[in-house]
Amino acid sequence: MSDNILDLEVHQGQDERFVLTVKDDEGVPTDITGRTFRSSAKTNYNSKVVFSFTFNILDQITKTGQVEMILSSAVSTAIKIPYRTTYIYDVEMVVAGVVTRIFQGKVYLDPEVTT
C-alpha cells in the first residue's frame, strides 16, 4: 500500500467529513473491518499535535474500504488562528499492531468570521 497525497480544505466552526477509500497495491478497495485509524495534524513535523481527526468505518458490504475521517466543529473552533493556516497530517491504519501510513498531505484551515 503506497502513501496517497490528499490535501484537505477545512472551514472552522463546521463539521468536516472526508470519505477515504483504502485500496490494495492493485487499486482494489479492501475490507477494513476490525482495523483502526488514527491521524494528527501539526504545524511542522517536530511540533506538538494541534488537532486530531476521528474515524468511522462505513458499511464494508456496500462501501468496501471506505472510512469516514471527521473533524468536529468543536475541535476546529477551539483552534485560535487569525488567518488561513496550513498544517501537515497523515492517516495511519493499524492492523494487529502493524501501523501503515495510508494518506498524508496538508490541511488548510480557514478561520471562522461569524461567531
C-alpha positions, 0 to 999 in steps of 0.5 A, spaced: 500 500 500 503 506 497 502 513 501 496 517 497 497 525 497 490 528 499 490 535 501 484 537 505 480 544 505 477 545 512 472 551 514 472 552 522 466 552 526 463 546 521 463 539 521 468 536 516 467 529 513 472 526 508 470 519 505 477 515 504 477 509 500 483 504 502 485 500 496 490 494 495 497 495 491 492 493 485 487 499 486 482 494 489 478 497 495 479 492 501 475 490 507 477 494 513 473 491 518 476 490 525 482 495 523 483 502 526 485 509 524 488 514 527 491 521 524 494 528 527 495 534 524 501 539 526 504 545 524 511 542 522 513 535 523 517 536 530 511 540 533 506 538 538 499 535 535 494 541 534 488 537 532 486 530 531 481 527 526 476 521 528 474 515 524 468 511 522 468 505 518 462 505 513 458 499 511 464 494 508 458 490 504 456 496 500 462 501 501 468 496 501 474 500 504 471 506 505 472 510 512 469 516 514 475 521 517 471 527 521 473 533 524 468 536 529 466 543 529 468 543 536 475 541 535 476 546 529 473 552 533 477 551 539 483 552 534 485 560 535 488 562 528 487 569 525 488 567 518 488 561 513 493 556 516 496 550 513 498 544 517 501 537 515 497 530 517 497 523 515 492 517 516 495 511 519 491 504 519 493 499 524 492 492 523 494 487 529 499 492 531 502 493 524 501 501 523 501 503 515 501 510 513 495 510 508 494 518 506 498 524 508 498 531 505 496 538 508 490 541 511 488 548 510 484 551 515 480 557 514 478 561 520 471 562 522 468 570 521 461 569 524 461 567 531 
